[in-house]
Amino acid sequence: MTRTYIIFFLLLIGCKSDKKEDYYSEEKNEIERIEFNLPNFEKWTESYSDESVKLYFDDLSVSDKMKTVGVFLNNYTFAKKDSLDVLDFEDYAVFMINKNEQKWKLTGNDLERLFRVQKKKTGTINVDRLEALKKVYSDTTFLHSEKPIVIEEYRPNENILSALKLIKPYYDDHEIIVVYVYNLILINNHLVYGGYYLDLNGNESLEKAKEMNDIIMTEFLESNK
């Protein structure tokens, strides 16, 4: 099992409808399924349209309800796309939808509520950034491979909620930690999940992950207005 598989799995935390929690809204979209435009970047290549990349990421899917709509690999990784099975790569973004959620009409005001419910269902906790950086390598019990921690939540746009997370991708390796920026994005009142991944290398990598994530997620949003 590669670490990409484990990280990819953590993107799939869309929750089932729970009326008690009021997870979704009471309104439904007039058009349930919409098409997405995928922007162009200098540093990344839209790669899901490539058959080898599509097959690789489709093989990682663990749920029939989740559908990949876009993958952006950095240009260096894309040049080695035929070796993804053996590459230990970073600096990439994935966009997905939960097919069962597309009928529900949501607004930017719903995103914090949705994320709050998701965290409760998955048991995800918030940890102070400095504390996390201090403990993530020195305390092997601090971060568990099956459960990331959130070190910051922010809104790069009124229709995007982003959460900066740390992930331990290997069960038995405490030296490799990944920065994972998780995003809830609204495109024409439809919910889209976005994830950006970068290896942790001190506080600078956290800021870089935020910067790179915001470029990709904001451009994706703008391209689908």
N, C-alpha and C positions, 0 to 999 in steps of 0.2 A: 504494500500500500504506500503510495507516494504521499508526500505532504500536501501536494496540490489537491488530492482527493479529500483529505481531511478538511483543509481550508474551504474548499468548494462546498462541502457539506454544511458548513456553518453559515453559509449564505441562506440556506433554505429554512428559515424560521418563520415563514408566514403561518399564521394561526387560523384554526377553524373558527367559523362564526360562533360567537358566544353572546347570546342576547343579554345574559346577565351582566357581562362586561361591556355590552354595547360596542363590540369590536368594529363592526361595519356601520354604515349609515342606513337610514330608512329609504333613501332614494336609490334608483337604479339608473344607469347610463342608458341613453337612447340607443347608442351603438356599443355593443358589448366588446367586440374585438376590433382593435385598431392596429394599423401598421406603424412602424417606427422608422424614423430617419436616423442614420448613423453618420455622425460628422467626421470630417477629416482632420488629422492632427499631424504636426511635424515629427513628434517624438514617438507616436504610436501608430500602428496599422490596424484597421478594422479587419479582424481575422476570421470571424465566424463564417464569412462567405467562402473561405478556403475549405475545401473538402476535408483535408487532413486535420485541420484545427477543429472543424465541426465534429468530426468523428471522435476526436480526443475528448472534447468537452461533453459531448452527448454521452459518452461512455461513463462519465463521472456522475451523471444524473442519478439521484436516488429516489425520485418521486415522479410519477407520471403527470402530476398536476403542475409541476414546475417546467417552464419552457425558457430556454435561452434565446435571447433576441439579439445579443451582440457581445463580442469579445474583442478587447483591444490589447494587443501585445506590443511591448516596445519594439522598435525596429530591429534591434539586435536579436531578440528572441524570435521574431517572425522570420528572420533570415535562416533560422535553424528549426523551423516549424516541423520538419520531418523527424526531428529528434526529441519531441516534447516528452516522450515516455522516459527518457533518461536525463533530461535537463532538470536542474534544480532552479527553476526560474522565478523571478519576482517582477515587480513593476508592470503589473497588468490589471485590467479591469474587466468585470463581467456584469452584464445586465440580464435580468430575468424577470418573468412575470409568473404569478400564480394564476393559472387559467380559471380557477374557481372564484377568484376575487374580481375579475374584470367587469362583472355586471354591476358592481357597487359604485355609486357616485360619491367621490370623496373630495374634500377641499384641503388646502394647506393647513387649516386649523385642526384637522383630524390627525396630523402626523405625530404630534407629541403623545396623544392619547394612544394611538396604535402602537408606538414604540414602548410606551409604559406597559401596555398589556403584554407585548411580546417578551419584555424583560421578566415580567412576573411569571409567565408560563415557562420560560427557559431557566429561571433562577439566575439570570445574569446580574451581576452587581457592579456598582460604580466604585472606583478606587482612585484616590488622589494620584496625579501624574508623578510627582516626585517620589512618593512612597512606592509606586509601581516600579519605577526605574531602579530604585534602591534594592528592592526585594526580588525582582524577576529573575535575576541570575544567582543571587546569593542564597535564596530560600527555595529549594526544589519543590516544596509543598505549596508554594504561593499561587502558582498558575497551573491549572489542570488542562490537559489536552482536549478534553471533551467540553470544556466550558471557558470561553474567553472572558475577559474583564473589560469594562468600559472605563476609559480614563478622561473622556471629554465628549459632551454632546453639544452640537452647535447647528446653526441654520445659515448655510451659505446663500440660500435663496428662500423666499417665502414658500416655495413649493418643493423644497428639499430639506430633509432632516438627516444630518450626518452624525455618526458616532465613531469616535476613534477608539479602537479596541486593540488589545494584545492577545495573541494566540500562541500556544505552544503546539506546533504541528506534529511533533513526534512524541509518543508516549514515554519513550525511554531516553530522550535526548533533551537535556535542560539548557543546552548552549544555543540552540537555534530558536529564536522568537520572531514572530512575524507581526508587523503592524497591519491591521485590517481596518479600513474605513468602510463602515456599513452605511448604506444610504436608502432612505425611503423617498421616492420621487413621484410626483404627480404629473402625469402627462394627460391633458384633457380630461381631468377628473378620474383617471385610471392609475392604479398603484403599480409602480415599477420598483424592483429591488436592484440596487447597484452595489458592487463591491470593488474596492481597490486594495492591492496587496503590495507590501514592500518589506524587506527584511529590517528588523530592528537593529539600529546602530546608534544608540544614544538618543538624546533629545532632538538632535538635528534631523534624524530620520523621521521623528514624529511630525516635525514641522514640514518636512519635505513631503511626507505622505498626505498631509492636509492640503498642501499647495497643489500637488499633482491631482489629487482626488477632486478638488474644487474646479480645476480646469476642465477635467473630463466630464464631471457630472453637470456642471453649468452649461457647457457646450452641448451636451446631449439634450438638456432641457430646452435650450434655445432653438435647437434644430428641429424640435417637435412641437413648437408653438403653432 
